[in-house]
Amino acid sequence: MFFKHPDGRTTIIPNHPGEVIDRGLLAKIVKKDLQMSKEEFLEYL
């Protein structure tokens, strides 16, 4: 999944069917890289 920030930064979260991303890694990406809350992230799914 490709995310683009309003300031131009981009973040890619891997999405491989049949594989699970560890929730700790996903939480870090959402909080640190995307700088959004869990609720905001879930709106995009």
Backbone as XML, in Angstrom:
<?xml version="1.0"?>
<chain id="A" units="angstrom">
  <residue number="1" name="MET">
    <atom name="N" x="0.849" y="-1.159" z="0.000"/>
    <atom name="CA" x="0.000" y="0.000" z="0.000"/>
    <atom name="C" x="0.899" y="1.226" z="0.000"/>
  </residue>
  <residue number="2" name="PHE">
    <atom name="N" x="0.566" y="2.179" z="-0.817"/>
    <atom name="CA" x="1.365" y="3.382" z="-1.005"/>
    <atom name="C" x="0.638" y="4.559" z="-0.375"/>
  </residue>
  <residue number="3" name="PHE">
    <atom name="N" x="1.309" y="5.264" z="0.517"/>
    <atom name="CA" x="0.746" y="6.445" z="1.156"/>
    <atom name="C" x="1.612" y="7.640" z="0.821"/>
  </residue>
  <residue number="4" name="LYS">
    <atom name="N" x="0.955" y="8.767" z="0.527"/>
    <atom name="CA" x="1.675" y="10.005" z="0.238"/>
    <atom name="C" x="1.193" y="11.084" z="1.198"/>
  </residue>
  <residue number="5" name="HIS">
    <atom name="N" x="2.142" y="11.718" z="1.875"/>
    <atom name="CA" x="1.840" y="12.788" z="2.810"/>
    <atom name="C" x="1.590" y="14.082" z="2.037"/>
  </residue>
  <residue number="6" name="PRO">
    <atom name="N" x="0.811" y="14.987" z="2.616"/>
    <atom name="CA" x="0.597" y="16.283" z="1.967"/>
    <atom name="C" x="1.904" y="17.040" z="1.714"/>
  </residue>
  <residue number="7" name="ASP">
    <atom name="N" x="2.930" y="16.788" z="2.539"/>
    <atom name="CA" x="4.201" y="17.500" z="2.352"/>
    <atom name="C" x="5.112" y="16.817" z="1.324"/>
  </residue>
  <residue number="8" name="GLY">
    <atom name="N" x="4.623" y="15.732" z="0.694"/>
    <atom name="CA" x="5.386" y="15.084" z="-0.364"/>
    <atom name="C" x="6.093" y="13.798" z="0.026"/>
  </residue>
  <residue number="9" name="ARG">
    <atom name="N" x="6.231" y="13.531" z="1.343"/>
    <atom name="CA" x="6.868" y="12.282" z="1.759"/>
    <atom name="C" x="5.990" y="11.096" z="1.377"/>
  </residue>
  <residue number="10" name="THR">
    <atom name="N" x="6.614" y="9.947" z="1.173"/>
    <atom name="CA" x="5.861" y="8.747" z="0.852"/>
    <atom name="C" x="6.267" y="7.607" z="1.787"/>
  </residue>
  <residue number="11" name="THR">
    <atom name="N" x="5.341" y="6.684" z="1.982"/>
    <atom name="CA" x="5.573" y="5.496" z="2.795"/>
    <atom name="C" x="4.912" y="4.322" z="2.105"/>
  </residue>
  <residue number="12" name="ILE">
    <atom name="N" x="5.605" y="3.197" z="2.063"/>
    <atom name="CA" x="5.050" y="1.986" z="1.482"/>
    <atom name="C" x="4.936" y="0.934" z="2.575"/>
  </residue>
  <residue number="13" name="ILE">
    <atom name="N" x="3.753" y="0.329" z="2.687"/>
    <atom name="CA" x="3.541" y="-0.769" z="3.616"/>
    <atom name="C" x="3.349" y="-2.024" z="2.779"/>
  </residue>
  <residue number="14" name="PRO">
    <atom name="N" x="4.175" y="-3.053" z="2.989"/>
    <atom name="CA" x="4.063" y="-4.258" z="2.179"/>
    <atom name="C" x="2.722" y="-4.948" z="2.383"/>
  </residue>
  <residue number="15" name="ASN">
    <atom name="N" x="2.182" y="-5.495" z="1.309"/>
    <atom name="CA" x="0.912" y="-6.207" z="1.361"/>
    <atom name="C" x="1.070" y="-7.475" z="0.537"/>
  </residue>
  <residue number="16" name="HIS">
    <atom name="N" x="1.415" y="-8.583" z="1.204"/>
    <atom name="CA" x="1.628" y="-9.853" z="0.529"/>
    <atom name="C" x="0.517" y="-10.812" z="0.926"/>
  </residue>
  <residue number="17" name="PRO">
    <atom name="N" x="-0.329" y="-11.207" z="-0.017"/>
    <atom name="CA" x="-1.414" y="-12.140" z="0.312"/>
    <atom name="C" x="-0.875" y="-13.400" z="0.995"/>
  </residue>
  <residue number="18" name="GLY">
    <atom name="N" x="-1.539" y="-13.796" z="2.052"/>
    <atom name="CA" x="-1.139" y="-14.992" z="2.777"/>
    <atom name="C" x="-0.088" y="-14.765" z="3.837"/>
  </residue>
  <residue number="19" name="GLU">
    <atom name="N" x="0.488" y="-13.566" z="3.919"/>
    <atom name="CA" x="1.487" y="-13.261" z="4.938"/>
    <atom name="C" x="0.935" y="-12.210" z="5.893"/>
  </residue>
  <residue number="20" name="VAL">
    <atom name="N" x="1.387" y="-12.276" z="7.116"/>
    <atom name="CA" x="0.927" y="-11.354" z="8.144"/>
    <atom name="C" x="2.084" y="-10.448" z="8.558"/>
  </residue>
  <residue number="21" name="ILE">
    <atom name="N" x="1.827" y="-9.147" z="8.588"/>
    <atom name="CA" x="2.822" y="-8.200" z="9.100"/>
    <atom name="C" x="2.657" y="-8.168" z="10.609"/>
  </residue>
  <residue number="22" name="ASP">
    <atom name="N" x="3.741" y="-8.334" z="11.327"/>
    <atom name="CA" x="3.697" y="-8.292" z="12.780"/>
    <atom name="C" x="3.056" y="-6.985" z="13.229"/>
  </residue>
  <residue number="23" name="ARG">
    <atom name="N" x="2.164" y="-7.080" z="14.198"/>
    <atom name="CA" x="1.444" y="-5.866" z="14.612"/>
    <atom name="C" x="2.360" y="-4.800" z="15.189"/>
  </residue>
  <residue number="24" name="GLY">
    <atom name="N" x="3.490" y="-5.197" z="15.762"/>
    <atom name="CA" x="4.445" y="-4.214" z="16.269"/>
    <atom name="C" x="5.052" y="-3.400" z="15.144"/>
  </residue>
  <residue number="25" name="LEU">
    <atom name="N" x="5.415" y="-4.076" z="14.050"/>
    <atom name="CA" x="5.964" y="-3.370" z="12.889"/>
    <atom name="C" x="4.916" y="-2.465" z="12.270"/>
  </residue>
  <residue number="26" name="LEU">
    <atom name="N" x="3.702" y="-2.965" z="12.119"/>
    <atom name="CA" x="2.639" y="-2.151" z="11.529"/>
    <atom name="C" x="2.342" y="-0.935" z="12.405"/>
  </residue>
  <residue number="27" name="ALA">
    <atom name="N" x="2.294" y="-1.130" z="13.712"/>
    <atom name="CA" x="2.041" y="-0.007" z="14.623"/>
    <atom name="C" x="3.139" y="1.049" z="14.502"/>
  </residue>
  <residue number="28" name="LYS">
    <atom name="N" x="4.404" y="0.597" z="14.372"/>
    <atom name="CA" x="5.511" y="1.542" z="14.211"/>
    <atom name="C" x="5.376" y="2.329" z="12.918"/>
  </residue>
  <residue number="29" name="ILE">
    <atom name="N" x="5.047" y="1.639" z="11.823"/>
    <atom name="CA" x="4.899" y="2.313" z="10.531"/>
    <atom name="C" x="3.782" y="3.344" z="10.607"/>
  </residue>
  <residue number="30" name="VAL">
    <atom name="N" x="2.634" y="2.955" z="11.169"/>
    <atom name="CA" x="1.491" y="3.871" z="11.243"/>
    <atom name="C" x="1.821" y="5.076" z="12.116"/>
  </residue>
  <residue number="31" name="LYS">
    <atom name="N" x="2.422" y="4.835" z="13.273"/>
    <atom name="CA" x="2.689" y="5.927" z="14.215"/>
    <atom name="C" x="3.864" y="6.798" z="13.787"/>
  </residue>
  <residue number="32" name="LYS">
    <atom name="N" x="4.990" y="6.178" z="13.455"/>
    <atom name="CA" x="6.217" y="6.939" z="13.181"/>
    <atom name="C" x="6.306" y="7.431" z="11.733"/>
  </residue>
  <residue number="33" name="ASP">
    <atom name="N" x="6.046" y="6.531" z="10.782"/>
    <atom name="CA" x="6.227" y="6.906" z="9.379"/>
    <atom name="C" x="5.022" y="7.651" z="8.811"/>
  </residue>
  <residue number="34" name="LEU">
    <atom name="N" x="3.829" y="7.142" z="9.080"/>
    <atom name="CA" x="2.630" y="7.791" z="8.554"/>
    <atom name="C" x="2.163" y="8.938" z="9.430"/>
  </residue>
  <residue number="35" name="GLN">
    <atom name="N" x="2.575" y="8.917" z="10.694"/>
    <atom name="CA" x="2.179" y="9.937" z="11.658"/>
    <atom name="C" x="0.665" y="10.105" z="11.707"/>
  </residue>
  <residue number="36" name="MET">
    <atom name="N" x="-0.026" y="8.969" z="11.879"/>
    <atom name="CA" x="-1.475" y="9.013" z="12.002"/>
    <atom name="C" x="-1.911" y="8.032" z="13.073"/>
  </residue>
  <residue number="37" name="SER">
    <atom name="N" x="-3.137" y="8.206" z="13.525"/>
    <atom name="CA" x="-3.662" y="7.309" z="14.551"/>
    <atom name="C" x="-4.115" y="6.000" z="13.899"/>
  </residue>
  <residue number="38" name="LYS">
    <atom name="N" x="-4.304" y="5.004" z="14.733"/>
    <atom name="CA" x="-4.793" y="3.702" z="14.257"/>
    <atom name="C" x="-6.145" y="3.880" z="13.564"/>
  </residue>
  <residue number="39" name="GLU">
    <atom name="N" x="-7.009" y="4.711" z="14.139"/>
    <atom name="CA" x="-8.333" y="4.937" z="13.569"/>
    <atom name="C" x="-8.251" y="5.573" z="12.182"/>
  </residue>
  <residue number="40" name="GLU">
    <atom name="N" x="-7.358" y="6.556" z="12.033"/>
    <atom name="CA" x="-7.177" y="7.195" z="10.723"/>
    <atom name="C" x="-6.693" y="6.178" z="9.699"/>
  </residue>
  <residue number="41" name="PHE">
    <atom name="N" x="-5.737" y="5.337" z="10.093"/>
    <atom name="CA" x="-5.207" y="4.317" z="9.199"/>
    <atom name="C" x="-6.297" y="3.343" z="8.763"/>
  </residue>
  <residue number="42" name="LEU">
    <atom name="N" x="-7.118" y="2.912" z="9.700"/>
    <atom name="CA" x="-8.166" y="1.941" z="9.398"/>
    <atom name="C" x="-9.196" y="2.470" z="8.401"/>
  </residue>
  <residue number="43" name="GLU">
    <atom name="N" x="-9.347" y="3.782" z="8.331"/>
    <atom name="CA" x="-10.273" y="4.378" z="7.345"/>
    <atom name="C" x="-9.812" y="4.116" z="5.917"/>
  </residue>
  <residue number="44" name="TYR">
    <atom name="N" x="-8.515" y="3.882" z="5.709"/>
    <atom name="CA" x="-7.966" y="3.660" z="4.380"/>
    <atom name="C" x="-8.049" y="2.211" z="3.934"/>
  </residue>
  <residue number="45" name="LEU">
    <atom name="N" x="-8.355" y="1.318" z="4.855"/>
    <atom name="CA" x="-8.409" y="-0.109" z="4.505"/>
    <atom name="C" x="-9.737" y="-0.496" z="3.910"/>
  </residue>
</chain>
